Amino acid sequence: MIGLTIYLCYYLLLSLAKTFTADANLSPLVTFWAPHCLLGVFGIYCLKQNAKEQPNRLIARLEQTFVAIGSRLKRIDEHP
């Protein structure tokens, strides 16, 4: 689920880059490199946290959110 979330964020950022390039006449160099740089920085941050064996708060929060959504869906499914 976390990989899917990261992919969806990446896709959203690329869609925004395409929109900004077309509608706001921003430089494609800036708009299309921005998502790559943001996710690259996030990846380096995650690697450093992992090397220090410290939990990543953002990833932990995403996991908690997915567990909460799963339990709510299970309750809805059990009580038709």
C-alpha positions in Angstrom: 0.0 0.0 0.0 2.8 2.4 0.7 4.4 1.8 -2.7 1.0 2.5 -4.3 0.7 5.7 -2.3 4.1 6.9 -3.4 3.3 6.0 -7.0 0.0 7.9 -6.9 1.8 11.0 -5.4 4.4 10.8 -8.2 1.7 10.5 -10.8 -0.2 13.5 -9.3 3.0 15.6 -9.3 3.7 14.7 -12.9 0.2 15.6 -13.9 0.5 19.0 -12.1 3.8 19.5 -13.9 2.1 18.9 -17.2 -0.7 21.4 -16.3 1.7 24.0 -15.1 3.8 23.7 -18.2 0.8 24.0 -20.5 -1.4 26.6 -18.7 1.1 28.7 -16.7 3.8 28.7 -19.3 6.4 27.6 -16.8 9.6 26.0 -18.0 9.4 22.3 -18.5 12.9 22.0 -17.1 11.6 23.2 -13.7 8.2 21.6 -13.7 9.2 18.1 -14.7 12.3 17.9 -12.6 10.5 19.1 -9.4 8.6 15.8 -8.8 11.8 13.8 -9.3 13.8 16.0 -6.9 11.0 15.9 -4.3 10.7 12.1 -4.4 14.5 11.8 -4.5 14.9 13.9 -1.3 12.1 11.8 0.3 13.9 8.6 -0.7 17.2 9.8 0.7 15.4 10.8 3.9 13.9 7.3 4.2 17.2 5.6 3.5 18.9 7.7 6.3 16.1 6.9 8.7 16.5 3.2 7.9 20.3 3.3 8.3 19.8 4.8 11.8 17.2 2.1 12.5 14.8 4.9 13.4 11.1 4.7 12.4 9.9 7.0 9.7 7.0 9.0 11.1 5.4 9.6 7.7 5.5 5.9 6.8 4.2 4.9 10.2 1.3 7.4 9.9 0.5 6.0 6.4 0.5 2.5 7.8 -1.8 3.5 10.7 -4.2 5.2 8.2 -4.4 2.1 6.1 -5.0 -0.1 9.1 -7.8 2.2 10.3 -9.4 2.2 6.8 -9.2 -1.6 6.7 -10.8 -2.0 10.0 -13.6 0.4 9.1 -14.2 -1.4 5.8 -14.3 -4.7 7.7 -16.9 -3.3 10.1 -19.0 -2.0 7.3 -18.8 -5.4 5.5 -19.8 -7.3 8.7 -22.9 -5.0 9.4 -24.9 -4.8 6.1 
